[in-house]
Amino acid sequence: MGATPELRQRVAELVSAATGGEVSVADLTAGGSMIALGLDSLGLLRLVDAIELEYGVEVDLQAPGRGLDTLDDLVALVAGARPEHSPAVR
């Protein structure tokens, strides 16, 4: 199942929530590094938990060759790992 605009929007919302609103959805969807926008290590852990709970996928931050610096990197990870029966957006 591929990335959709709805999935991209929802993941951006999850990133924003994980940062307590410090990183806006608009900034995330505009592109660029999530770290440069303000996603710190605690926010990243919150984000991983939120994605795992919402989409039922495991996010392995230590996987070789897996960069998760941008929103699109993260969306691709979720889209590629999401089971077919999982809802597109909750």
PyMOL Python script that loads the backbone (N, CA, C, O; Angstrom):
from pymol import cmd

cmd.read_pdbstr("""\
ATOM      1  N   MET A   1       0.861  -1.173   0.000  1.00  0.00           N
ATOM      2  CA  MET A   1       0.000   0.000   0.000  1.00  0.00           C
ATOM      3  C   MET A   1       0.899   1.225   0.000  1.00  0.00           C
ATOM      4  O   MET A   1       1.831   1.311   0.799  1.00  0.00           O
ATOM      5  N   GLY A   2       0.633   2.159  -0.875  1.00  0.00           N
ATOM      6  CA  GLY A   2       1.515   3.297  -1.052  1.00  0.00           C
ATOM      7  C   GLY A   2       1.172   4.479  -0.164  1.00  0.00           C
ATOM      8  O   GLY A   2       0.172   4.497   0.554  1.00  0.00           O
ATOM      9  N   ALA A   3       2.036   5.443  -0.247  1.00  0.00           N
ATOM     10  CA  ALA A   3       1.835   6.691   0.489  1.00  0.00           C
ATOM     11  C   ALA A   3       0.718   7.474  -0.183  1.00  0.00           C
ATOM     12  O   ALA A   3       0.643   7.533  -1.410  1.00  0.00           O
ATOM     13  N   THR A   4      -0.130   8.062   0.605  1.00  0.00           N
ATOM     14  CA  THR A   4      -1.227   8.878   0.106  1.00  0.00           C
ATOM     15  C   THR A   4      -1.110  10.262   0.733  1.00  0.00           C
ATOM     16  O   THR A   4      -0.425  10.432   1.742  1.00  0.00           O
ATOM     17  N   PRO A   5      -1.774  11.249   0.144  1.00  0.00           N
ATOM     18  CA  PRO A   5      -1.766  12.574   0.774  1.00  0.00           C
ATOM     19  C   PRO A   5      -2.349  12.537   2.191  1.00  0.00           C
ATOM     20  O   PRO A   5      -1.907  13.273   3.074  1.00  0.00           O
ATOM     21  N   GLU A   6      -3.347  11.668   2.395  1.00  0.00           N
ATOM     22  CA  GLU A   6      -3.947  11.550   3.729  1.00  0.00           C
ATOM     23  C   GLU A   6      -2.958  10.978   4.734  1.00  0.00           C
ATOM     24  O   GLU A   6      -2.885  11.431   5.876  1.00  0.00           O
ATOM     25  N   LEU A   7      -2.196   9.975   4.296  1.00  0.00           N
ATOM     26  CA  LEU A   7      -1.179   9.386   5.178  1.00  0.00           C
ATOM     27  C   LEU A   7      -0.111  10.423   5.494  1.00  0.00           C
ATOM     28  O   LEU A   7       0.306  10.551   6.645  1.00  0.00           O
ATOM     29  N   ARG A   8       0.334  11.158   4.490  1.00  0.00           N
ATOM     30  CA  ARG A   8       1.350  12.191   4.698  1.00  0.00           C
ATOM     31  C   ARG A   8       0.865  13.239   5.694  1.00  0.00           C
ATOM     32  O   ARG A   8       1.614  13.659   6.576  1.00  0.00           O
ATOM     33  N   GLN A   9      -0.387  13.658   5.550  1.00  0.00           N
ATOM     34  CA  GLN A   9      -0.956  14.651   6.463  1.00  0.00           C
ATOM     35  C   GLN A   9      -1.031  14.097   7.888  1.00  0.00           C
ATOM     36  O   GLN A   9      -0.690  14.790   8.846  1.00  0.00           O
ATOM     37  N   ARG A  10      -1.477  12.849   8.022  1.00  0.00           N
ATOM     38  CA  ARG A  10      -1.628  12.258   9.361  1.00  0.00           C
ATOM     39  C   ARG A  10      -0.267  12.074  10.031  1.00  0.00           C
ATOM     40  O   ARG A  10      -0.131  12.325  11.228  1.00  0.00           O
ATOM     41  N   VAL A  11       0.727  11.645   9.280  1.00  0.00           N
ATOM     42  CA  VAL A  11       2.053  11.473   9.865  1.00  0.00           C
ATOM     43  C   VAL A  11       2.609  12.837  10.286  1.00  0.00           C
ATOM     44  O   VAL A  11       3.249  12.944  11.332  1.00  0.00           O
ATOM     45  N   ALA A  12       2.374  13.860   9.494  1.00  0.00           N
ATOM     46  CA  ALA A  12       2.801  15.214   9.874  1.00  0.00           C
ATOM     47  C   ALA A  12       2.118  15.641  11.175  1.00  0.00           C
ATOM     48  O   ALA A  12       2.743  16.270  12.029  1.00  0.00           O
ATOM     49  N   GLU A  13       0.848  15.304  11.323  1.00  0.00           N
ATOM     50  CA  GLU A  13       0.130  15.617  12.563  1.00  0.00           C
ATOM     51  C   GLU A  13       0.735  14.877  13.752  1.00  0.00           C
ATOM     52  O   GLU A  13       0.844  15.431  14.846  1.00  0.00           O
ATOM     53  N   LEU A  14       1.130  13.622  13.532  1.00  0.00           N
ATOM     54  CA  LEU A  14       1.753  12.847  14.606  1.00  0.00           C
ATOM     55  C   LEU A  14       3.104  13.436  15.002  1.00  0.00           C
ATOM     56  O   LEU A  14       3.443  13.476  16.185  1.00  0.00           O
ATOM     57  N   VAL A  15       3.871  13.890  14.022  1.00  0.00           N
ATOM     58  CA  VAL A  15       5.157  14.524  14.324  1.00  0.00           C
ATOM     59  C   VAL A  15       4.922  15.787  15.143  1.00  0.00           C
ATOM     60  O   VAL A  15       5.591  16.018  16.150  1.00  0.00           O
ATOM     61  N   SER A  16       3.978  16.594  14.709  1.00  0.00           N
ATOM     62  CA  SER A  16       3.682  17.835  15.422  1.00  0.00           C
ATOM     63  C   SER A  16       3.243  17.548  16.860  1.00  0.00           C
ATOM     64  O   SER A  16       3.688  18.214  17.795  1.00  0.00           O
ATOM     65  N   ALA A  17       2.378  16.566  17.027  1.00  0.00           N
ATOM     66  CA  ALA A  17       1.908  16.202  18.368  1.00  0.00           C
ATOM     67  C   ALA A  17       3.069  15.697  19.233  1.00  0.00           C
ATOM     68  O   ALA A  17       3.141  15.999  20.424  1.00  0.00           O
ATOM     69  N   ALA A  18       3.975  14.925  18.623  1.00  0.00           N
ATOM     70  CA  ALA A  18       5.111  14.377  19.374  1.00  0.00           C
ATOM     71  C   ALA A  18       6.053  15.471  19.859  1.00  0.00           C
ATOM     72  O   ALA A  18       6.803  15.269  20.814  1.00  0.00           O
ATOM     73  N   THR A  19       6.018  16.616  19.210  1.00  0.00           N
ATOM     74  CA  THR A  19       6.870  17.734  19.620  1.00  0.00           C
ATOM     75  C   THR A  19       6.095  18.749  20.447  1.00  0.00           C
ATOM     76  O   THR A  19       6.594  19.840  20.722  1.00  0.00           O
ATOM     77  N   GLY A  20       4.903  18.400  20.836  1.00  0.00           N
ATOM     78  CA  GLY A  20       4.082  19.314  21.622  1.00  0.00           C
ATOM     79  C   GLY A  20       3.710  20.563  20.838  1.00  0.00           C
ATOM     80  O   GLY A  20       3.492  21.626  21.419  1.00  0.00           O
ATOM     81  N   GLY A  21       3.637  20.431  19.508  1.00  0.00           N
ATOM     82  CA  GLY A  21       3.276  21.551  18.665  1.00  0.00           C
ATOM     83  C   GLY A  21       4.443  22.460  18.296  1.00  0.00           C
ATOM     84  O   GLY A  21       4.264  23.443  17.577  1.00  0.00           O
ATOM     85  N   GLU A  22       5.639  22.133  18.785  1.00  0.00           N
ATOM     86  CA  GLU A  22       6.826  22.944  18.469  1.00  0.00           C
ATOM     87  C   GLU A  22       7.125  22.946  16.972  1.00  0.00           C
ATOM     88  O   GLU A  22       7.590  23.944  16.423  1.00  0.00           O
ATOM     89  N   VAL A  23       6.855  21.823  16.327  1.00  0.00           N
ATOM     90  CA  VAL A  23       7.039  21.704  14.889  1.00  0.00           C
ATOM     91  C   VAL A  23       5.654  21.686  14.267  1.00  0.00           C
ATOM     92  O   VAL A  23       4.837  20.822  14.583  1.00  0.00           O
ATOM     93  N   SER A  24       5.393  22.630  13.393  1.00  0.00           N
ATOM     94  CA  SER A  24       4.051  22.736  12.809  1.00  0.00           C
ATOM     95  C   SER A  24       3.882  21.792  11.629  1.00  0.00           C
ATOM     96  O   SER A  24       4.844  21.426  10.953  1.00  0.00           O
ATOM     97  N   VAL A  25       2.631  21.409  11.402  1.00  0.00           N
ATOM     98  CA  VAL A  25       2.292  20.570  10.261  1.00  0.00           C
ATOM     99  C   VAL A  25       2.683  21.285   8.968  1.00  0.00           C
ATOM    100  O   VAL A  25       3.209  20.656   8.050  1.00  0.00           O
ATOM    101  N   ALA A  26       2.435  22.576   8.890  1.00  0.00           N
ATOM    102  CA  ALA A  26       2.770  23.340   7.681  1.00  0.00           C
ATOM    103  C   ALA A  26       4.265  23.303   7.392  1.00  0.00           C
ATOM    104  O   ALA A  26       4.666  23.142   6.239  1.00  0.00           O
ATOM    105  N   ASP A  27       5.092  23.450   8.420  1.00  0.00           N
ATOM    106  CA  ASP A  27       6.545  23.384   8.224  1.00  0.00           C
ATOM    107  C   ASP A  27       6.974  22.001   7.760  1.00  0.00           C
ATOM    108  O   ASP A  27       7.839  21.871   6.893  1.00  0.00           O
ATOM    109  N   LEU A  28       6.371  20.972   8.336  1.00  0.00           N
ATOM    110  CA  LEU A  28       6.715  19.601   7.968  1.00  0.00           C
ATOM    111  C   LEU A  28       6.341  19.301   6.528  1.00  0.00           C
ATOM    112  O   LEU A  28       7.130  18.714   5.787  1.00  0.00           O
ATOM    113  N   THR A  29       5.143  19.699   6.129  1.00  0.00           N
ATOM    114  CA  THR A  29       4.701  19.390   4.770  1.00  0.00           C
ATOM    115  C   THR A  29       5.436  20.219   3.728  1.00  0.00           C
ATOM    116  O   THR A  29       5.450  19.858   2.551  1.00  0.00           O
ATOM    117  N   ALA A  30       6.045  21.320   4.141  1.00  0.00           N
ATOM    118  CA  ALA A  30       6.835  22.124   3.219  1.00  0.00           C
ATOM    119  C   ALA A  30       8.153  21.435   2.876  1.00  0.00           C
ATOM    120  O   ALA A  30       8.780  21.762   1.869  1.00  0.00           O
ATOM    121  N   GLY A  31       8.573  20.487   3.703  1.00  0.00           N
ATOM    122  CA  GLY A  31       9.793  19.727   3.429  1.00  0.00           C
ATOM    123  C   GLY A  31      10.931  20.124   4.337  1.00  0.00           C
ATOM    124  O   GLY A  31      10.799  21.017   5.175  1.00  0.00           O
ATOM    125  N   GLY A  32      12.034  19.460   4.164  1.00  0.00           N
ATOM    126  CA  GLY A  32      13.208  19.723   4.977  1.00  0.00           C
ATOM    127  C   GLY A  32      13.374  18.718   6.090  1.00  0.00           C
ATOM    128  O   GLY A  32      12.557  17.816   6.273  1.00  0.00           O
ATOM    129  N   SER A  33      14.432  18.893   6.816  1.00  0.00           N
ATOM    130  CA  SER A  33      14.804  17.998   7.895  1.00  0.00           C
ATOM    131  C   SER A  33      13.912  18.192   9.113  1.00  0.00           C
ATOM    132  O   SER A  33      13.714  19.316   9.575  1.00  0.00           O
ATOM    133  N   MET A  34      13.372  17.080   9.634  1.00  0.00           N
ATOM    134  CA  MET A  34      12.561  17.155  10.852  1.00  0.00           C
ATOM    135  C   MET A  34      13.429  17.575  12.037  1.00  0.00           C
ATOM    136  O   MET A  34      12.956  18.271  12.935  1.00  0.00           O
ATOM    137  N   ILE A  35      14.676  17.162  12.043  1.00  0.00           N
ATOM    138  CA  ILE A  35      15.594  17.529  13.116  1.00  0.00           C
ATOM    139  C   ILE A  35      15.848  19.034  13.083  1.00  0.00           C
ATOM    140  O   ILE A  35      15.812  19.699  14.118  1.00  0.00           O
ATOM    141  N   ALA A  36      16.104  19.561  11.896  1.00  0.00           N
ATOM    142  CA  ALA A  36      16.336  21.004  11.760  1.00  0.00           C
ATOM    143  C   ALA A  36      15.102  21.805  12.160  1.00  0.00           C
ATOM    144  O   ALA A  36      15.217  22.930  12.646  1.00  0.00           O
ATOM    145  N   LEU A  37      13.931  21.226  11.956  1.00  0.00           N
ATOM    146  CA  LEU A  37      12.688  21.911  12.337  1.00  0.00           C
ATOM    147  C   LEU A  37      12.447  21.874  13.842  1.00  0.00           C
ATOM    148  O   LEU A  37      11.675  22.677  14.366  1.00  0.00           O
ATOM    149  N   GLY A  38      13.104  20.946  14.543  1.00  0.00           N
ATOM    150  CA  GLY A  38      12.977  20.918  15.993  1.00  0.00           C
ATOM    151  C   GLY A  38      12.590  19.592  16.608  1.00  0.00           C
ATOM    152  O   GLY A  38      12.323  19.536  17.809  1.00  0.00           O
ATOM    153  N   LEU A  39      12.548  18.516  15.829  1.00  0.00           N
ATOM    154  CA  LEU A  39      12.255  17.200  16.391  1.00  0.00           C
ATOM    155  C   LEU A  39      13.486  16.719  17.144  1.00  0.00           C
ATOM    156  O   LEU A  39      14.532  16.470  16.545  1.00  0.00           O
ATOM    157  N   ASP A  40      13.355  16.588  18.469  1.00  0.00           N
ATOM    158  CA  ASP A  40      14.489  16.129  19.284  1.00  0.00           C
ATOM    159  C   ASP A  40      14.326  14.650  19.609  1.00  0.00           C
ATOM    160  O   ASP A  40      13.378  14.011  19.153  1.00  0.00           O
ATOM    161  N   SER A  41      15.251  14.107  20.395  1.00  0.00           N
ATOM    162  CA  SER A  41      15.249  12.674  20.681  1.00  0.00           C
ATOM    163  C   SER A  41      14.002  12.236  21.451  1.00  0.00           C
ATOM    164  O   SER A  41      13.468  11.159  21.189  1.00  0.00           O
ATOM    165  N   LEU A  42      13.539  13.042  22.381  1.00  0.00           N
ATOM    166  CA  LEU A  42      12.319  12.695  23.110  1.00  0.00           C
ATOM    167  C   LEU A  42      11.117  12.723  22.181  1.00  0.00           C
ATOM    168  O   LEU A  42      10.264  11.837  22.240  1.00  0.00           O
ATOM    169  N   GLY A  43      11.045  13.723  21.335  1.00  0.00           N
ATOM    170  CA  GLY A  43       9.965  13.800  20.358  1.00  0.00           C
ATOM    171  C   GLY A  43       9.988  12.619  19.408  1.00  0.00           C
ATOM    172  O   GLY A  43       8.938  12.102  19.029  1.00  0.00           O
ATOM    173  N   LEU A  44      11.181  12.190  19.021  1.00  0.00           N
ATOM    174  CA  LEU A  44      11.309  11.045  18.129  1.00  0.00           C
ATOM    175  C   LEU A  44      10.793   9.773  18.792  1.00  0.00           C
ATOM    176  O   LEU A  44      10.117   8.970  18.148  1.00  0.00           O
ATOM    177  N   LEU A  45      11.102   9.584  20.063  1.00  0.00           N
ATOM    178  CA  LEU A  45      10.586   8.415  20.782  1.00  0.00           C
ATOM    179  C   LEU A  45       9.069   8.462  20.898  1.00  0.00           C
ATOM    180  O   LEU A  45       8.401   7.443  20.728  1.00  0.00           O
ATOM    181  N   ARG A  46       8.526   9.634  21.186  1.00  0.00           N
ATOM    182  CA  ARG A  46       7.067   9.782  21.229  1.00  0.00           C
ATOM    183  C   ARG A  46       6.451   9.476  19.870  1.00  0.00           C
ATOM    184  O   ARG A  46       5.414   8.819  19.775  1.00  0.00           O
ATOM    185  N   LEU A  47       7.101   9.960  18.827  1.00  0.00           N
ATOM    186  CA  LEU A  47       6.617   9.740  17.470  1.00  0.00           C
ATOM    187  C   LEU A  47       6.614   8.255  17.120  1.00  0.00           C
ATOM    188  O   LEU A  47       5.631   7.747  16.581  1.00  0.00           O
ATOM    189  N   VAL A  48       7.693   7.567  17.420  1.00  0.00           N
ATOM    190  CA  VAL A  48       7.774   6.133  17.152  1.00  0.00           C
ATOM    191  C   VAL A  48       6.638   5.403  17.861  1.00  0.00           C
ATOM    192  O   VAL A  48       5.983   4.553  17.256  1.00  0.00           O
ATOM    193  N   ASP A  49       6.393   5.717  19.126  1.00  0.00           N
ATOM    194  CA  ASP A  49       5.293   5.091  19.860  1.00  0.00           C
ATOM    195  C   ASP A  49       3.948   5.369  19.196  1.00  0.00           C
ATOM    196  O   ASP A  49       3.122   4.466  19.060  1.00  0.00           O
ATOM    197  N   ALA A  50       3.726   6.614  18.785  1.00  0.00           N
ATOM    198  CA  ALA A  50       2.454   6.986  18.162  1.00  0.00           C
ATOM    199  C   ALA A  50       2.245   6.245  16.844  1.00  0.00           C
ATOM    200  O   ALA A  50       1.144   5.771  16.564  1.00  0.00           O
ATOM    201  N   ILE A  51       3.292   6.145  16.042  1.00  0.00           N
ATOM    202  CA  ILE A  51       3.175   5.441  14.760  1.00  0.00           C
ATOM    203  C   ILE A  51       2.931   3.958  14.981  1.00  0.00           C
ATOM    204  O   ILE A  51       2.102   3.352  14.301  1.00  0.00           O
ATOM    205  N   GLU A  52       3.649   3.374  15.929  1.00  0.00           N
ATOM    206  CA  GLU A  52       3.465   1.951  16.207  1.00  0.00           C
ATOM    207  C   GLU A  52       2.063   1.668  16.708  1.00  0.00           C
ATOM    208  O   GLU A  52       1.465   0.659  16.332  1.00  0.00           O
ATOM    209  N   LEU A  53       1.529   2.538  17.547  1.00  0.00           N
ATOM    210  CA  LEU A  53       0.165   2.352  18.053  1.00  0.00           C
ATOM    211  C   LEU A  53      -0.883   2.576  16.974  1.00  0.00           C
ATOM    212  O   LEU A  53      -1.827   1.795  16.855  1.00  0.00           O
ATOM    213  N   GLU A  54      -0.730   3.614  16.202  1.00  0.00           N
ATOM    214  CA  GLU A  54      -1.747   3.963  15.210  1.00  0.00           C
ATOM    215  C   GLU A  54      -1.758   3.041  13.998  1.00  0.00           C
ATOM    216  O   GLU A  54      -2.821   2.686  13.488  1.00  0.00           O
ATOM    217  N   TYR A  55      -0.581   2.658  13.544  1.00  0.00           N
ATOM    218  CA  TYR A  55      -0.507   1.885  12.302  1.00  0.00           C
ATOM    219  C   TYR A  55      -0.092   0.433  12.480  1.00  0.00           C
ATOM    220  O   TYR A  55      -0.103  -0.335  11.519  1.00  0.00           O
ATOM    221  N   GLY A  56       0.270   0.053  13.683  1.00  0.00           N
ATOM    222  CA  GLY A  56       0.630  -1.337  13.934  1.00  0.00           C
ATOM    223  C   GLY A  56       1.892  -1.770  13.201  1.00  0.00           C
ATOM    224  O   GLY A  56       2.037  -2.940  12.846  1.00  0.00           O
ATOM    225  N   VAL A  57       2.797  -0.836  12.976  1.00  0.00           N
ATOM    226  CA  VAL A  57       4.063  -1.157  12.319  1.00  0.00           C
ATOM    227  C   VAL A  57       5.197  -0.895  13.296  1.00  0.00           C
ATOM    228  O   VAL A  57       5.098  -0.040  14.175  1.00  0.00           O
ATOM    229  N   GLU A  58       6.269  -1.643  13.125  1.00  0.00           N
ATOM    230  CA  GLU A  58       7.430  -1.439  13.982  1.00  0.00           C
ATOM    231  C   GLU A  58       8.386  -0.471  13.302  1.00  0.00           C
ATOM    232  O   GLU A  58       8.738  -0.643  12.135  1.00  0.00           O
ATOM    233  N   VAL A  59       8.794   0.527  14.031  1.00  0.00           N
ATOM    234  CA  VAL A  59       9.750   1.507  13.520  1.00  0.00           C
ATOM    235  C   VAL A  59      11.085   1.207  14.185  1.00  0.00           C
ATOM    236  O   VAL A  59      11.256   1.408  15.387  1.00  0.00           O
ATOM    237  N   ASP A  60      12.022   0.727  13.388  1.00  0.00           N
ATOM    238  CA  ASP A  60      13.350   0.391  13.894  1.00  0.00           C
ATOM    239  C   ASP A  60      14.310   1.520  13.517  1.00  0.00           C
ATOM    240  O   ASP A  60      14.724   1.632  12.363  1.00  0.00           O
ATOM    241  N   LEU A  61      14.652   2.337  14.478  1.00  0.00           N
ATOM    242  CA  LEU A  61      15.529   3.465  14.225  1.00  0.00           C
ATOM    243  C   LEU A  61      16.974   3.052  13.977  1.00  0.00           C
ATOM    244  O   LEU A  61      17.777   3.854  13.501  1.00  0.00           O
ATOM    245  N   GLN A  62      17.305   1.816  14.296  1.00  0.00           N
ATOM    246  CA  GLN A  62      18.676   1.327  14.131  1.00  0.00           C
ATOM    247  C   GLN A  62      18.864   0.538  12.841  1.00  0.00           C
ATOM    248  O   GLN A  62      19.959   0.037  12.587  1.00  0.00           O
ATOM    249  N   ALA A  63      17.826   0.417  12.021  1.00  0.00           N
ATOM    250  CA  ALA A  63      17.929  -0.372  10.794  1.00  0.00           C
ATOM    251  C   ALA A  63      18.959   0.248   9.852  1.00  0.00           C
ATOM    252  O   ALA A  63      18.961   1.461   9.645  1.00  0.00           O
ATOM    253  N   PRO A  64      19.824  -0.575   9.286  1.00  0.00           N
ATOM    254  CA  PRO A  64      20.850  -0.040   8.381  1.00  0.00           C
ATOM    255  C   PRO A  64      20.220   0.532   7.108  1.00  0.00           C
ATOM    256  O   PRO A  64      19.275  -0.030   6.554  1.00  0.00           O
ATOM    257  N   GLY A  65      20.766   1.658   6.664  1.00  0.00           N
ATOM    258  CA  GLY A  65      20.311   2.253   5.426  1.00  0.00           C
ATOM    259  C   GLY A  65      18.973   2.949   5.494  1.00  0.00           C
ATOM    260  O   GLY A  65      18.411   3.310   4.460  1.00  0.00           O
ATOM    261  N   ARG A  66      18.454   3.142   6.682  1.00  0.00           N
ATOM    262  CA  ARG A  66      17.146   3.758   6.811  1.00  0.00           C
ATOM    263  C   ARG A  66      17.291   5.148   7.415  1.00  0.00           C
ATOM    264  O   ARG A  66      17.439   5.297   8.628  1.00  0.00           O
ATOM    265  N   GLY A  67      17.248   6.143   6.574  1.00  0.00           N
ATOM    266  CA  GLY A  67      17.281   7.516   7.053  1.00  0.00           C
ATOM    267  C   GLY A  67      15.873   8.012   7.300  1.00  0.00           C
ATOM    268  O   GLY A  67      14.993   7.832   6.458  1.00  0.00           O
ATOM    269  N   LEU A  68      15.653   8.621   8.420  1.00  0.00           N
ATOM    270  CA  LEU A  68      14.335   9.154   8.757  1.00  0.00           C
ATOM    271  C   LEU A  68      14.449  10.639   9.069  1.00  0.00           C
ATOM    272  O   LEU A  68      14.007  11.094  10.124  1.00  0.00           O
ATOM    273  N   ASP A  69      15.031  11.379   8.165  1.00  0.00           N
ATOM    274  CA  ASP A  69      15.261  12.787   8.427  1.00  0.00           C
ATOM    275  C   ASP A  69      14.120  13.683   7.958  1.00  0.00           C
ATOM    276  O   ASP A  69      13.930  14.774   8.496  1.00  0.00           O
ATOM    277  N   THR A  70      13.365  13.240   6.970  1.00  0.00           N
ATOM    278  CA  THR A  70      12.287  14.079   6.440  1.00  0.00           C
ATOM    279  C   THR A  70      10.933  13.417   6.644  1.00  0.00           C
ATOM    280  O   THR A  70      10.841  12.221   6.918  1.00  0.00           O
ATOM    281  N   LEU A  71       9.903  14.208   6.507  1.00  0.00           N
ATOM    282  CA  LEU A  71       8.538  13.678   6.585  1.00  0.00           C
ATOM    283  C   LEU A  71       8.344  12.596   5.532  1.00  0.00           C
ATOM    284  O   LEU A  71       7.757  11.552   5.816  1.00  0.00           O
ATOM    285  N   ASP A  72       8.828  12.833   4.330  1.00  0.00           N
ATOM    286  CA  ASP A  72       8.653  11.844   3.267  1.00  0.00           C
ATOM    287  C   ASP A  72       9.373  10.534   3.557  1.00  0.00           C
ATOM    288  O   ASP A  72       8.888   9.468   3.176  1.00  0.00           O
ATOM    289  N   ASP A  73      10.526  10.595   4.228  1.00  0.00           N
ATOM    290  CA  ASP A  73      11.215   9.370   4.660  1.00  0.00           C
ATOM    291  C   ASP A  73      10.323   8.568   5.597  1.00  0.00           C
ATOM    292  O   ASP A  73      10.196   7.350   5.467  1.00  0.00           O
ATOM    293  N   LEU A  74       9.716   9.263   6.530  1.00  0.00           N
ATOM    294  CA  LEU A  74       8.868   8.620   7.522  1.00  0.00           C
ATOM    295  C   LEU A  74       7.596   8.063   6.892  1.00  0.00           C
ATOM    296  O   LEU A  74       7.173   6.955   7.223  1.00  0.00           O
ATOM    297  N   VAL A  75       6.993   8.815   5.997  1.00  0.00           N
ATOM    298  CA  VAL A  75       5.786   8.361   5.303  1.00  0.00           C
ATOM    299  C   VAL A  75       6.088   7.107   4.477  1.00  0.00           C
ATOM    300  O   VAL A  75       5.295   6.166   4.466  1.00  0.00           O
ATOM    301  N   ALA A  76       7.223   7.095   3.793  1.00  0.00           N
ATOM    302  CA  ALA A  76       7.611   5.927   3.004  1.00  0.00           C
ATOM    303  C   ALA A  76       7.788   4.705   3.899  1.00  0.00           C
ATOM    304  O   ALA A  76       7.392   3.601   3.525  1.00  0.00           O
ATOM    305  N   LEU A  77       8.372   4.893   5.062  1.00  0.00           N
ATOM    306  CA  LEU A  77       8.541   3.794   6.010  1.00  0.00           C
ATOM    307  C   LEU A  77       7.192   3.235   6.441  1.00  0.00           C
ATOM    308  O   LEU A  77       6.987   2.022   6.426  1.00  0.00           O
ATOM    309  N   VAL A  78       6.275   4.116   6.823  1.00  0.00           N
ATOM    310  CA  VAL A  78       4.948   3.685   7.276  1.00  0.00           C
ATOM    311  C   VAL A  78       4.203   3.014   6.134  1.00  0.00           C
ATOM    312  O   VAL A  78       3.615   1.948   6.323  1.00  0.00           O
ATOM    313  N   ALA A  79       4.216   3.615   4.958  1.00  0.00           N
ATOM    314  CA  ALA A  79       3.497   3.058   3.809  1.00  0.00           C
ATOM    315  C   ALA A  79       4.043   1.694   3.416  1.00  0.00           C
ATOM    316  O   ALA A  79       3.284   0.797   3.049  1.00  0.00           O
ATOM    317  N   GLY A  80       5.351   1.542   3.492  1.00  0.00           N
ATOM    318  CA  GLY A  80       5.966   0.282   3.113  1.00  0.00           C
ATOM    319  C   GLY A  80       5.775  -0.823   4.129  1.00  0.00           C
ATOM    320  O   GLY A  80       5.802  -2.000   3.771  1.00  0.00           O
ATOM    321  N   ALA A  81       5.585  -0.471   5.378  1.00  0.00           N
ATOM    322  CA  ALA A  81       5.478  -1.467   6.444  1.00  0.00           C
ATOM    323  C   ALA A  81       4.050  -1.742   6.869  1.00  0.00           C
ATOM    324  O   ALA A  81       3.786  -2.719   7.570  1.00  0.00           O
ATOM    325  N   ARG A  82       3.127  -0.889   6.452  1.00  0.00           N
ATOM    326  CA  ARG A  82       1.748  -0.991   6.907  1.00  0.00           C
ATOM    327  C   ARG A  82       1.071  -2.209   6.305  1.00  0.00           C
ATOM    328  O   ARG A  82       1.120  -2.407   5.091  1.00  0.00           O
ATOM    329  N   PRO A  83       0.437  -3.031   7.141  1.00  0.00           N
ATOM    330  CA  PRO A  83      -0.315  -4.179   6.621  1.00  0.00           C
ATOM    331  C   PRO A  83      -1.487  -3.711   5.767  1.00  0.00           C
ATOM    332  O   PRO A  83      -2.022  -2.623   5.979  1.00  0.00           O
ATOM    333  N   GLU A  84      -1.878  -4.523   4.818  1.00  0.00           N
ATOM    334  CA  GLU A  84      -2.973  -4.178   3.912  1.00  0.00           C
ATOM    335  C   GLU A  84      -4.289  -3.924   4.639  1.00  0.00           C
ATOM    336  O   GLU A  84      -5.089  -3.110   4.178  1.00  0.00           O
ATOM    337  N   HIS A  85      -4.533  -4.584   5.743  1.00  0.00           N
ATOM    338  CA  HIS A  85      -5.806  -4.431   6.449  1.00  0.00           C
ATOM    339  C   HIS A  85      -5.837  -3.243   7.395  1.00  0.00           C
ATOM    340  O   HIS A  85      -6.868  -2.950   8.000  1.00  0.00           O
ATOM    341  N   SER A  86      -4.706  -2.558   7.523  1.00  0.00           N
ATOM    342  CA  SER A  86      -4.630  -1.410   8.426  1.00  0.00           C
ATOM    343  C   SER A  86      -5.355  -0.211   7.842  1.00  0.00           C
ATOM    344  O   SER A  86      -5.311   0.002   6.630  1.00  0.00           O
ATOM    345  N   PRO A  87      -6.018   0.571   8.672  1.00  0.00           N
ATOM    346  CA  PRO A  87      -6.704   1.754   8.145  1.00  0.00           C
ATOM    347  C   PRO A  87      -5.718   2.769   7.604  1.00  0.00           C
ATOM    348  O   PRO A  87      -4.609   2.914   8.117  1.00  0.00           O
ATOM    349  N   ALA A  88      -6.142   3.479   6.547  1.00  0.00           N
ATOM    350  CA  ALA A  88      -5.284   4.491   5.932  1.00  0.00           C
ATOM    351  C   ALA A  88      -5.073   5.678   6.862  1.00  0.00           C
ATOM    352  O   ALA A  88      -3.961   6.193   6.979  1.00  0.00           O
ATOM    353  N   VAL A  89      -6.130   6.105   7.514  1.00  0.00           N
ATOM    354  CA  VAL A  89      -6.070   7.243   8.420  1.00  0.00           C
ATOM    355  C   VAL A  89      -7.038   6.970   9.553  1.00  0.00           C
ATOM    356  O   VAL A  89      -8.150   6.487   9.342  1.00  0.00           O
ATOM    357  N   ARG A  90      -6.602   7.283  10.736  1.00  0.00           N
ATOM    358  CA  ARG A  90      -7.514   7.149  11.884  1.00  0.00           C
ATOM    359  C   ARG A  90      -7.913   8.488  12.367  1.00  0.00           C
ATOM    360  O   ARG A  90      -8.677   8.596  13.326  1.00  0.00           O
TER     361      ARG A  90
END
""", "prot")
cmd.dss("prot")
cmd.show_as("cartoon", "prot")
cmd.util.cbc("prot")
cmd.orient("prot")
